[in-house]
Amino acid sequence: MPIEDYRRFLELAPHTLPYDVFLQIKETDPTHPVSWAKLRDRFSFMNDPSGPFSYSQGIPIDIFPAVYITRRQHMWRKFFCLIPPYNLSPQWPLRTWSIQHKLYSGAFAILQTIAKPILSMKPIGHAFQRWGNKGEKVWTNDYPIEWLREAFPNEIIFPLSEIRFEDAIFLCPADPDRYLRIFYGDNYMTPPPPEKRGAHRVDGFFITGPNPHFSGLRWEDYAEKKRRAADQHVTP
């Protein structure tokens, strides 16, 4: 979601979302572990094998804020994130990351540590920003989420088109085929062999809960509410 729309969405969502959808951000769920917003179903429960956690584990939809930046800014994102408007600290790897990811991120964290005081010198930082502002622009997700390695030209994203999934119509990028090729390669329709597949593992999705979070709703109450509403419309 473009960053301007994302900010506006966060203002409007608490007043417009259906009652069974929970807007999960730091302000509404203090232990929410990530920086982007999620929409959580208030009835369901997603059983994560490393949980349970104190934050809502209802079935989610992630909403990633997106920015329109130059290819230079995207290519050199590990260093542009150190200067305004982000001013982030070097990004050291987390303990839970794989060895390969730790080595990759650790090497960049060392380079960021060296670069940050240099880029904090105003003449150098301003020159770096002016250089980065030139060239073709692309869409990618915004910090504090680490910018994607993938970036998308505007004509791939906008104007939005529509796609059918089962019996529903959803908005999608203008050119979903090119979008998926950038993300997953030309063979995105061919599943990789089992040994090369990776997935976020969960032990189960419980559609009717129980959801123990303070935002959770009881399915029994919902079913009873529907039954009473139906009874009120029955003609004697």
C-alpha positions as CSV (number, residue, x, y, z in Angstrom):
1,M,0.0,0.0,0.0
2,P,1.5,3.4,-1.0
3,I,2.8,5.1,2.2
4,E,0.4,8.0,2.0
5,D,-2.6,5.7,1.7
6,Y,-1.2,3.5,4.4
7,R,-1.0,6.4,6.9
8,R,-4.6,7.4,6.0
9,F,-5.7,3.8,6.3
10,L,-4.4,3.7,9.9
11,E,-6.4,6.8,10.7
12,L,-9.7,5.5,9.2
13,A,-9.5,1.7,9.9
14,P,-10.4,1.8,13.6
15,H,-13.7,3.5,12.7
16,T,-14.6,1.6,9.6
17,L,-13.4,-2.0,9.9
18,P,-16.0,-4.7,10.6
19,Y,-16.3,-5.6,14.3
20,D,-14.8,-9.0,13.7
21,V,-11.5,-7.5,12.3
22,F,-8.8,-6.3,14.6
23,L,-6.3,-3.7,13.4
24,Q,-3.0,-4.9,14.9
25,I,-0.3,-2.2,15.3
26,K,1.9,-1.3,18.3
27,E,-0.7,1.2,19.5
28,T,-3.5,-1.4,19.6
29,D,-1.5,-4.5,20.6
30,P,1.7,-3.4,22.5
31,T,3.5,-6.7,22.0
32,H,2.9,-6.8,18.3
33,P,6.4,-8.0,17.1
34,V,6.7,-6.3,13.7
35,S,6.6,-2.8,12.4
36,W,3.8,-3.1,9.8
37,A,0.1,-3.4,10.3
38,K,-1.9,-6.6,10.2
39,L,-5.6,-7.2,10.0
40,R,-6.5,-10.1,12.4
41,D,-9.7,-12.1,12.4
42,R,-11.0,-11.9,16.0
43,F,-12.6,-15.3,16.1
44,S,-9.8,-17.5,14.7
45,F,-6.5,-18.7,16.2
46,M,-3.3,-19.6,14.3
47,N,-1.3,-22.1,16.3
48,D,2.3,-21.1,15.8
49,P,4.7,-23.9,17.0
50,S,7.0,-21.4,18.8
51,G,4.0,-19.8,20.6
52,P,1.6,-19.1,22.2
53,F,2.4,-15.4,22.3
54,S,0.8,-12.5,24.1
55,Y,-0.1,-10.7,20.9
56,S,-3.1,-11.6,18.7
57,Q,-2.7,-14.8,16.7
58,G,-5.9,-14.5,14.7
59,I,-5.5,-15.4,11.0
60,P,-3.9,-12.3,9.5
61,I,-3.6,-10.2,6.4
62,D,-0.3,-8.2,6.3
63,I,-0.3,-4.7,5.0
64,F,3.1,-3.5,3.9
65,P,3.6,0.3,3.3
66,A,5.3,1.0,0.0
67,V,7.4,3.8,-1.3
68,Y,8.3,5.1,-4.7
69,I,12.1,5.6,-4.8
70,T,14.9,5.6,-7.3
71,R,16.7,2.5,-8.3
72,R,19.9,4.0,-6.9
73,Q,18.2,4.4,-3.5
74,H,16.9,0.9,-3.7
75,M,20.2,-0.6,-4.8
76,W,22.0,1.3,-2.0
77,R,19.2,0.8,0.5
78,K,21.5,-0.5,3.3
79,F,23.1,3.0,3.4
80,F,20.2,5.3,2.5
81,C,18.4,3.9,5.6
82,L,21.2,5.4,7.7
83,I,20.4,9.0,6.7
84,P,17.2,11.2,6.9
85,P,14.3,10.6,6.9
86,Y,15.1,7.1,8.4
87,N,18.3,7.6,10.5
88,L,18.4,4.0,11.4
89,S,21.2,2.3,13.3
90,P,23.3,-0.5,11.7
91,Q,21.1,-3.6,11.4
92,W,22.7,-6.5,13.2
93,P,21.4,-10.0,12.6
94,L,18.9,-11.6,15.0
95,R,19.7,-14.8,16.9
96,T,16.8,-16.6,15.2
97,W,18.2,-16.1,11.6
98,S,19.9,-18.7,9.6
99,I,23.7,-18.8,9.4
100,Q,23.6,-17.6,5.8
101,H,21.4,-14.7,6.7
102,K,23.5,-13.8,9.7
103,L,26.7,-13.8,7.6
104,Y,25.0,-11.6,4.9
105,S,23.4,-9.2,7.3
106,G,26.4,-9.1,9.6
107,A,28.8,-8.1,6.8
108,F,26.4,-5.3,5.9
109,A,26.1,-4.2,9.5
110,I,29.9,-3.8,9.7
111,L,29.8,-1.7,6.5
112,Q,26.9,0.3,7.9
113,T,28.9,0.9,11.1
114,I,31.8,2.3,9.1
115,A,29.6,4.3,6.8
116,K,27.2,6.0,9.3
117,P,29.7,8.5,10.8
118,I,30.9,9.4,7.3
119,L,27.4,9.9,6.0
120,S,26.5,12.0,9.0
121,M,28.9,14.6,7.8
122,K,26.5,17.1,6.1
123,P,28.4,17.7,2.9
124,I,28.8,14.0,2.3
125,G,25.3,13.1,3.3
126,H,23.7,15.8,1.2
127,A,25.8,14.8,-1.8
128,F,24.8,11.1,-1.4
129,Q,21.2,12.1,-1.2
130,R,21.4,14.3,-4.4
131,W,23.1,11.4,-6.2
132,G,20.4,9.0,-5.0
133,N,17.5,11.1,-6.1
134,K,18.4,10.7,-9.8
135,G,17.2,8.0,-12.2
136,E,14.2,5.7,-12.7
137,K,11.8,5.2,-9.8
138,V,10.4,1.9,-8.6
139,W,8.0,0.6,-5.9
140,T,9.3,-1.3,-2.9
141,N,8.3,-1.6,0.7
142,D,9.1,1.1,3.2
143,Y,11.4,1.1,6.2
144,P,11.5,0.2,9.0
145,I,10.7,-3.0,7.1
146,E,14.0,-3.8,5.4
147,W,13.6,-2.9,1.8
148,L,12.9,-5.8,-0.5
149,R,15.6,-7.0,-2.9
150,E,12.8,-6.8,-5.5
151,A,11.6,-3.5,-6.9
152,F,8.8,-2.9,-9.4
153,P,8.4,-0.2,-12.1
154,N,5.3,1.8,-11.8
155,E,3.7,0.4,-15.0
156,I,3.7,-3.1,-13.4
157,I,1.8,-1.9,-10.3
158,F,-0.6,0.9,-11.6
159,P,-3.3,1.2,-12.6
160,L,-4.5,-1.7,-10.6
161,S,-6.4,-4.5,-12.4
162,E,-8.7,-7.2,-11.2
163,I,-8.2,-10.9,-10.7
164,R,-10.6,-13.7,-9.9
165,F,-9.9,-16.2,-7.1
166,E,-12.5,-18.8,-6.8
167,D,-15.8,-16.9,-6.6
168,A,-14.3,-13.5,-5.6
169,I,-12.8,-10.6,-7.5
170,F,-9.7,-8.9,-6.0
171,L,-7.6,-5.9,-7.0
172,C,-4.1,-6.8,-8.1
173,P,-1.1,-5.2,-9.8
174,A,-1.5,-4.0,-13.4
175,D,0.7,-6.8,-14.7
176,P,0.6,-9.7,-12.2
177,D,2.6,-11.9,-14.5
178,R,5.6,-9.5,-14.6
179,Y,5.2,-8.9,-10.9
180,L,5.4,-12.6,-10.1
181,R,8.3,-13.1,-12.5
182,I,10.3,-10.4,-10.7
183,F,9.4,-11.9,-7.3
184,Y,9.8,-15.6,-8.0
185,G,11.5,-16.0,-11.4
186,D,10.2,-17.1,-14.8
187,N,9.2,-20.5,-13.6
188,Y,6.9,-19.2,-10.8
189,M,4.1,-21.5,-11.9
190,T,6.3,-24.6,-11.4
191,P,6.7,-25.7,-7.8
192,P,10.3,-26.2,-6.7
193,P,11.3,-29.8,-5.6
194,P,10.3,-30.6,-2.1
195,E,13.9,-30.2,-0.7
196,K,14.0,-26.6,-1.9
197,R,10.6,-25.5,-0.6
198,G,10.3,-23.3,2.5
199,A,7.1,-22.3,4.3
200,H,6.0,-20.6,7.5
201,R,5.0,-23.6,9.6
202,V,1.9,-23.5,11.8
203,D,0.4,-26.4,13.6
204,G,-3.2,-25.5,12.7
205,F,-5.7,-22.9,11.8
206,F,-8.7,-22.9,14.2
207,I,-11.3,-21.0,12.3
208,T,-13.7,-20.7,15.3
209,G,-10.9,-20.3,17.9
210,P,-10.8,-20.0,20.8
211,N,-8.8,-16.8,20.4
212,P,-7.3,-16.0,23.9
213,H,-6.2,-12.5,23.0
214,F,-8.0,-9.5,24.6
215,S,-9.3,-8.6,21.1
216,G,-10.7,-12.2,20.6
217,L,-14.4,-12.9,20.1
218,R,-16.2,-16.1,21.1
219,W,-17.7,-18.0,18.2
220,E,-20.4,-19.3,20.5
221,D,-21.5,-15.7,21.1
222,Y,-21.5,-14.9,17.4
223,A,-23.5,-18.0,16.5
224,E,-26.0,-17.2,19.3
225,K,-26.3,-13.6,18.1
226,K,-27.0,-14.8,14.6
227,R,-29.6,-17.3,15.8
228,R,-31.5,-14.6,17.9
229,A,-31.4,-12.2,14.9
230,A,-32.9,-14.9,12.7
231,D,-35.6,-15.7,15.3
232,Q,-36.6,-12.0,15.4
233,H,-37.3,-12.1,11.7
234,V,-39.4,-15.2,11.8
235,T,-43.0,-14.5,11.3
236,P,-45.2,-16.2,13.9
